Amino acid sequence: MLTSNARSAVSASLSGQGFVLFLGDCHSLLKAIPPGSIDLIVSSPPYFMGKDYDRSSKVEDFEYQHEELAPLLNRALRDGGSLCWQVGVHVRNGSIVPLDFLAYNAFSKQPSMRLRNRIIWHFDHGMHAKRRFSGRHETILWFTKGESYTFDLDAVRVPQKYPGKRHYKGPRKGEYSGHPSGKNPGDMWSVPNVKARHIEKTVHPCQFPVAIPQRLIRALTPAGALILDPFAGVSSSGIAASIEGRRFIGCEIDPQYAEVGIERYRQLLAGTLNVREWDRPVDLPNPRQSVARRPAHFGRQGYGAAT
Ligand SMILES: C[S@@+](CC[C@H](N)C(=O)[O-])C[C@H]1O[C@@H](n2cnc3c(N)ncnc32)[C@H](O)[C@@H]1O
């Protein structure tokens, strides 16, 4: 459901509605959520870079917004719940400010917040920089509220690099050395970002792929948990939550993005929404394809022109 009344959004969500979107400012929604109601907050806030939806293009406003948000997010989260915050960099006159540093400063002032991982989200597409290396990663800060928390590693294991590898000495000699269900995915995730040809692309200029919240939801929450995204955009976190059998409450200030989010949810229910599988490896061009051939000017070894 989509509503512009924060109280109705919260009461619908707490009485069991699976997908609720509040159209409005996230501060109003956060204030209406009873303390300790949310299992996982997963979101990507505005970077204050002058996009249509940014209130300003000053990084100081990002900082100020996060100082305000931190106690509200902390209050909404249950003990043992998680907060996952996905950000990149703010660019000012060609120099960059890592936004996760600022978010970390704000969130870590909350006495019960513990940082568990700083995940690097790596992707291959984006602007080509001319006076610095092109930005090809953003980060996700994963905090828990308190010391005891949910972490279901088995739900997100990935295939071993060498599945047939065995111990070569010691009491377990000859046995497989890796975990039979696959390995821990680690804290560097390669997931294609949503550019023009991505199957999840909508009108939103900065949506994240469903795979990012989906892996977090699988690992950090039990079935039926309540997931909050205060900057929902086109509800990619809501789509991930619904696929994983969790409930979702989101907030989006722009009516067009909120409508697209609702439409994506309808399509998901109808089985017509395109979503890239959360564990699908990145496609690499086959060396036989012409697009993957090394240009002649790189030389045979790749260290300068061929002699
Ligand atoms: C980086 S985008 C999030 C995109 C989202 N992860 C997705 O996949 O679609 C940030 C979103 O926050 C929304 N927004 C900005 N300020 C807001 C506020 N105060 N309350 C709620 N939403 C807001 C913007 O309209 C924008 O869609």
The ligand as a MOL file (V3000), in Angstrom:
LIG
                    3D

  0  0  0     0  0            999 V3000
M  V30 BEGIN CTAB
M  V30 COUNTS 27 29 0 0 0
M  V30 BEGIN ATOM
M  V30 1 C 20.0650 7.2110 -3.4890 0
M  V30 2 S 18.3360 7.2610 -3.7050 0 CHG=1
M  V30 3 C 17.8440 5.6600 -3.1500 0
M  V30 4 C 17.5900 4.7000 -4.2730 0
M  V30 5 C 17.1070 3.3480 -3.8180 0
M  V30 6 N 18.1350 2.6230 -3.0750 0
M  V30 7 C 16.6490 2.5020 -5.0180 0
M  V30 8 O 17.2430 1.4500 -5.2760 0
M  V30 9 O 15.7580 2.9440 -5.7140 0 CHG=-1
M  V30 10 C 17.7720 8.2870 -2.4080 0
M  V30 11 C 16.2700 8.5240 -2.4420 0
M  V30 12 O 15.8970 9.2350 -1.2610 0
M  V30 13 C 14.7920 10.0960 -1.5900 0
M  V30 14 N 14.7760 11.1310 -0.5380 0
M  V30 15 C 15.5430 12.2500 -0.4360 0
M  V30 16 N 15.2780 12.9100 0.7080 0
M  V30 17 C 14.3080 12.1990 1.3520 0
M  V30 18 C 13.6340 12.3660 2.5830 0
M  V30 19 N 13.9090 13.3890 3.3930 0
M  V30 20 N 12.7240 11.4270 2.9360 0
M  V30 21 C 12.4540 10.3780 2.1300 0
M  V30 22 N 13.0570 10.1690 0.9420 0
M  V30 23 C 13.9720 11.0710 0.5540 0
M  V30 24 C 15.1450 10.5950 -2.9790 0
M  V30 25 O 13.9890 11.0490 -3.6790 0
M  V30 26 C 15.7840 9.3630 -3.6170 0
M  V30 27 O 14.8620 8.6140 -4.3680 0
M  V30 END ATOM
M  V30 BEGIN BOND
M  V30 1 1 1 2
M  V30 2 1 2 3
M  V30 3 1 2 10
M  V30 4 1 3 4
M  V30 5 1 4 5
M  V30 6 1 5 6
M  V30 7 1 5 7
M  V30 8 2 7 8
M  V30 9 1 7 9
M  V30 10 1 10 11
M  V30 11 1 11 12
M  V30 12 1 11 26
M  V30 13 1 12 13
M  V30 14 1 13 14
M  V30 15 1 13 24
M  V30 16 1 14 15
M  V30 17 1 14 23
M  V30 18 2 15 16
M  V30 19 1 16 17
M  V30 20 1 17 18
M  V30 21 2 17 23
M  V30 22 1 18 19
M  V30 23 2 18 20
M  V30 24 1 20 21
M  V30 25 2 21 22
M  V30 26 1 22 23
M  V30 27 1 24 25
M  V30 28 1 24 26
M  V30 29 1 26 27
M  V30 END BOND
M  V30 END CTAB
M  END
